[in-house]
Amino acid sequence: MTIGSRIAWDDTVLPFQLDRSDIRGRVARLDGVLDRVLEQHDYPPAIEALVAEMTLLTALIGQTLKLRWKLSLQVRGDGPARLIATDYYAPKQDGTPAQIRAYASYDDTRPLEGKPFELIGKGYFAILIDQGKGTTPYQGITPIAGGSLSQCAETYFAQSEQIPTRFELRFGHSTGVDHEGWRAGAIMLQAMPKASIPTPPENSEAEPQLLSADDILDGEEGENWQRANILLDTVEELEMVGPLVQPTELLVRLFNEERPRVFDAQPVEFGCTCSPDKVRQSLSIYSARDIGHMTTEEGTVTADCQFCGAHYVFDPKTLGFEAAEAPGDTA
């Protein structure tokens, strides 16, 4: 097998369906995308792992939804890892790549050791969907739960969408002869329930309980779900991240008896939508006096994009609601 054939599936999301089980899913391979996301910042290893996991989740969830514009995932906590934010931009045309960007904000004055997920502390996991102009953005929030970002996402789908969902993720930094950089693979399973969803009593004084797949599925649907998950439990790390096992081959290895059927793969790339105009718009609410407080000793106003690291320099006279007409900025 040549190197070219080994990396043919890098930075793709492959949709599939298990016809026997009535379960849909996605297989993701993100390699160059993770390299681009993580090279923008010198994150500590624990924060790097959280960003990598969140990026994989975003690729899987974004491709599942029929997006016209943007999906955002956010995790906010009271621990050292204060914020992890990702954006998935839907392809502008069929056959073109979707775009992903991600970054994290953390408190480097506090210890950043131990299990990455524990650095988040108490907080919430949020999914935001923006379908563009003329639509109302959707936001769903669930508390931080479980022992990983993947389990937070599973809880969100069970609680907010009543859709049993499973994520299996593997990632790491490779130093192989033919590849040096991040290799990452992930599988997502979703069952579309047909049974009625249980609802808690209206006057219950008990603490609210988060739903799980066991609360949503029963009977044959529950058996199908359990069987598919048992098969997914057998996956090995090298099968997930590649490059020797292609996603189509992986599906046959795992789910051959479930009759897997694949659809067109979606390419994914790193991309950022920042621009001088967007920075200028975000500063348009400030007065000339406010802009003066932001001006450096060199007589300019600067801004940095947290996602891609772009550095912008503006003439302060062109900023705020009292701005002059002529722009004077550089990037």
C-alpha positions in Angstrom: 0.0 0.0 0.0 1.4 3.4 -1.0 1.5 6.4 1.3 -0.9 8.2 -1.0 -3.5 5.4 -0.5 -2.9 5.4 3.2 -3.9 9.1 3.6 -6.8 9.1 1.1 -9.3 9.2 4.0 -7.5 11.8 6.1 -9.7 14.8 7.0 -13.0 13.2 6.0 -16.3 12.2 7.6 -18.0 9.1 6.2 -21.7 8.7 6.8 -23.1 5.2 7.1 -26.2 3.3 8.1 -26.6 -0.1 9.7 -29.7 -1.4 7.9 -30.3 -4.4 10.2 -30.3 -2.2 13.3 -31.9 1.0 12.0 -28.9 2.9 13.3 -27.0 5.7 11.5 -23.5 6.8 12.1 -20.3 8.6 11.0 -16.7 7.7 10.8 -14.2 10.6 11.0 -10.5 10.9 10.3 -9.0 14.2 11.2 -5.3 14.5 10.8 -4.2 17.7 8.9 -7.2 19.5 10.5 -6.0 18.8 14.0 -2.5 19.8 13.1 -3.8 23.2 11.9 -6.1 23.7 14.9 -3.4 22.9 17.5 -0.4 24.5 15.8 -2.0 27.9 16.4 -1.4 27.7 20.1 1.2 26.2 22.4 -1.3 24.4 24.6 -0.3 22.2 27.6 -0.9 18.5 26.9 -4.1 18.3 28.9 -5.7 21.3 27.2 -4.4 20.0 23.8 -6.3 16.7 24.5 -9.5 18.6 25.3 -9.3 20.6 22.1 -8.6 17.5 20.0 -11.6 15.7 21.5 -13.9 18.6 21.0 -12.8 19.0 17.4 -13.6 15.4 16.6 -17.0 15.7 18.2 -17.7 18.9 16.2 -16.8 17.1 12.9 -19.1 14.2 13.7 -22.1 16.3 14.9 -21.7 18.9 12.2 -21.9 16.4 9.4 -24.9 14.8 11.0 -27.0 18.0 10.9 -28.4 19.5 7.7 -26.6 22.7 8.2 -26.9 25.7 6.0 -24.3 27.7 7.9 -22.7 27.1 11.3 -22.6 24.7 14.3 -20.8 25.7 17.4 -19.9 23.6 20.5 -18.9 25.2 23.7 -17.8 23.9 27.1 -17.5 26.3 30.0 -16.3 25.3 33.5 -15.1 26.7 36.7 -11.9 24.8 36.6 -8.5 25.7 35.0 -10.0 24.8 31.6 -12.4 27.7 31.4 -13.6 27.5 27.8 -13.3 25.2 24.8 -15.0 26.5 21.7 -15.4 25.0 18.2 -17.1 26.0 15.0 -18.2 23.9 12.0 -19.1 25.7 8.8 -21.2 23.7 6.4 -19.9 23.3 2.8 -20.9 26.2 0.5 -21.5 23.8 -2.3 -21.8 20.0 -2.7 -18.4 18.4 -2.9 -16.5 21.2 -1.2 -15.0 20.9 2.2 -16.6 21.8 5.5 -14.5 24.0 7.7 -13.6 23.6 11.4 -11.8 25.9 13.8 -11.3 25.5 17.6 -9.6 27.1 20.6 -9.4 26.9 24.4 -9.0 29.5 27.2 -7.4 28.3 30.4 -5.9 29.6 33.6 -2.2 28.9 33.5 -1.8 30.0 37.1 -3.5 26.8 38.3 -2.2 23.2 38.0 -2.9 21.7 34.5 -2.1 18.1 35.4 -4.2 15.0 35.8 -7.1 13.8 33.7 -8.0 16.5 31.1 -11.7 16.3 31.7 -11.3 17.0 35.4 -9.8 20.4 34.6 -13.2 21.7 33.4 -14.9 21.4 36.8 -18.5 22.3 37.0 -20.2 23.9 34.1 -22.2 23.3 31.0 -22.0 21.7 27.5 -23.7 23.7 24.8 -24.6 23.2 21.1 -25.5 26.2 19.1 -26.9 26.1 15.5 -27.1 29.1 13.3 -28.7 28.6 9.9 -27.9 32.1 8.7 -29.9 35.3 8.0 -33.6 35.1 8.4 -33.5 32.3 10.9 -33.6 32.1 14.7 -30.4 30.5 16.2 -30.9 27.3 18.3 -29.1 26.7 21.6 -29.2 23.6 23.7 -27.4 23.3 27.1 -26.8 20.4 29.4 -24.6 20.3 32.6 -21.2 18.8 32.5 -21.7 15.1 33.1 -19.9 11.8 32.9 -16.2 11.5 32.5 -15.4 12.9 29.1 -16.5 15.5 26.6 -17.9 12.6 24.5 -20.1 11.6 27.4 -21.3 15.2 27.7 -22.3 15.1 24.1 -24.1 11.8 24.6 -26.0 13.3 27.5 -26.9 16.3 25.4 -28.5 14.2 22.7 -30.3 11.9 25.2 -31.6 14.8 27.3 -32.3 17.6 24.7 -33.0 15.6 21.5 -34.1 12.2 23.0 -31.7 10.5 20.5 -29.5 7.6 21.9 -26.0 8.5 20.8 -22.6 6.9 21.2 -19.2 8.4 20.5 -15.9 6.5 20.4 -12.8 8.6 19.9 -9.0 8.0 19.6 -6.3 10.5 18.9 -2.6 11.1 19.4 0.6 12.6 18.0 2.3 10.3 15.5 6.1 10.3 14.9 6.1 7.6 12.2 8.5 7.4 9.3 5.9 8.4 6.7 3.8 10.8 8.9 4.6 13.1 11.8 1.7 14.9 13.3 -1.8 14.3 14.7 -3.7 11.2 13.8 -7.3 11.0 15.0 -10.3 8.8 14.4 -13.9 8.7 15.7 -17.1 6.8 15.3 -20.6 8.1 16.1 -23.7 5.9 16.4 -27.3 7.2 16.6 -30.6 5.3 17.0 -33.8 7.1 16.0 -36.3 6.1 18.7 -39.9 5.3 17.8 -41.1 4.7 21.3 -42.6 7.4 23.5 -40.1 9.3 25.6 -40.5 9.2 29.4 -41.2 12.5 31.1 -40.6 13.3 34.8 -43.5 14.0 37.1 -44.4 17.7 37.1 -44.4 18.1 40.9 -41.4 15.9 41.6 -39.2 17.1 44.5 -36.4 14.8 43.5 -33.2 16.1 41.8 -33.7 16.2 38.0 -32.2 13.1 36.4 -30.3 13.2 33.1 -31.6 10.7 30.5 -29.5 8.0 28.9 -30.1 5.6 26.1 -31.5 3.0 28.5 -34.3 5.5 29.3 -35.2 6.0 25.7 -35.1 2.6 24.0 -36.6 -0.8 24.9 -37.7 -4.0 23.2 -36.3 -4.7 19.8 -34.9 -1.2 19.4 -33.0 -1.5 22.7 -31.6 -4.9 21.7 -30.4 -3.5 18.3 -28.8 -0.6 20.1 -27.0 -2.8 22.7 -25.8 -5.2 19.9 -24.3 -2.3 17.9 -22.6 -0.9 21.0 -21.1 -4.3 21.9 -19.6 -4.5 18.4 -18.2 -1.0 18.7 -16.6 -2.0 22.0 -14.3 -4.3 20.0 -12.7 -1.5 18.0 -8.9 -1.1 18.3 -7.0 2.2 18.4 -5.0 1.5 15.3 -8.2 0.7 13.4 -9.7 4.0 14.4 -6.8 6.4 13.6 -5.4 4.6 10.6 -3.8 4.9 8.2 -3.7 1.2 7.2 -7.4 0.5 7.9 -9.7 2.5 5.7 -13.1 3.6 7.2 -15.0 1.4 4.8 -13.0 -1.6 5.8 -13.4 -0.7 9.5 -17.2 -0.7 9.1 -17.1 -4.2 7.6 -14.8 -5.4 10.4 -17.1 -4.1 13.1 -20.6 -4.3 11.7 -20.6 -6.8 8.9 -23.7 -8.7 10.2 -25.5 -5.3 10.7 -25.4 -4.7 6.9 -23.5 -1.4 6.8 -24.2 0.9 3.9 -22.1 4.0 3.2 -22.8 7.3 1.6 -20.6 10.1 0.1 -17.7 11.1 2.3 -17.5 14.8 3.4 -14.0 16.4 3.2 -13.1 18.7 6.1 -10.4 21.4 6.4 -9.3 24.0 8.9 -10.9 27.3 8.2 -11.5 30.6 9.9 -14.0 33.4 9.1 -12.2 36.2 10.8 -11.6 39.4 8.8 -10.9 43.2 9.4 -14.5 44.0 8.7 -15.8 41.6 11.4 -13.4 43.1 13.9 -14.4 46.5 12.9 -18.1 45.6 13.3 -17.5 44.2 16.8 -15.9 47.5 17.8 -18.7 49.6 16.3 -20.5 49.9 19.6 -17.7 51.9 21.2 -17.3 55.7 21.2 -14.1 57.5 20.2 -13.3 57.9 23.9 -13.6 54.1 24.4 -11.4 53.4 21.4 -8.9 55.8 22.8 -8.5 53.6 25.8 -7.7 50.7 23.5 -5.1 52.5 21.5 -1.5 51.5 21.9 1.5 53.8 22.4 2.2 53.4 18.7 -1.2 55.0 18.0 -2.9 51.9 16.7 -5.6 49.4 17.9 -4.7 45.8 17.6 -6.8 42.6 17.7 -5.9 38.9 17.5 -8.1 36.0 16.4 -8.2 33.3 19.0 -8.9 30.6 16.4 -6.3 31.2 13.7 -3.9 33.6 15.3 -4.4 36.4 12.7 -3.1 39.8 14.0 -5.0 42.9 12.9 -3.8 46.5 13.2 -6.3 49.4 12.9 -6.2 53.2 12.7 -8.3 54.2 15.8 -10.0 56.9 13.8 -11.7 54.2 11.6 -13.2 52.4 14.6 -16.4 52.8 16.7 -19.7 54.5 15.9 -17.8 57.8 15.4 -15.4 56.3 12.8 -14.0 58.1 9.8 -14.8 56.6 6.4 -11.4 55.7 5.2 -10.0 52.4 6.6 -6.5 52.2 7.8 -5.9 48.7 9.0 -3.6 45.9 8.1 -3.6 42.2 8.8 
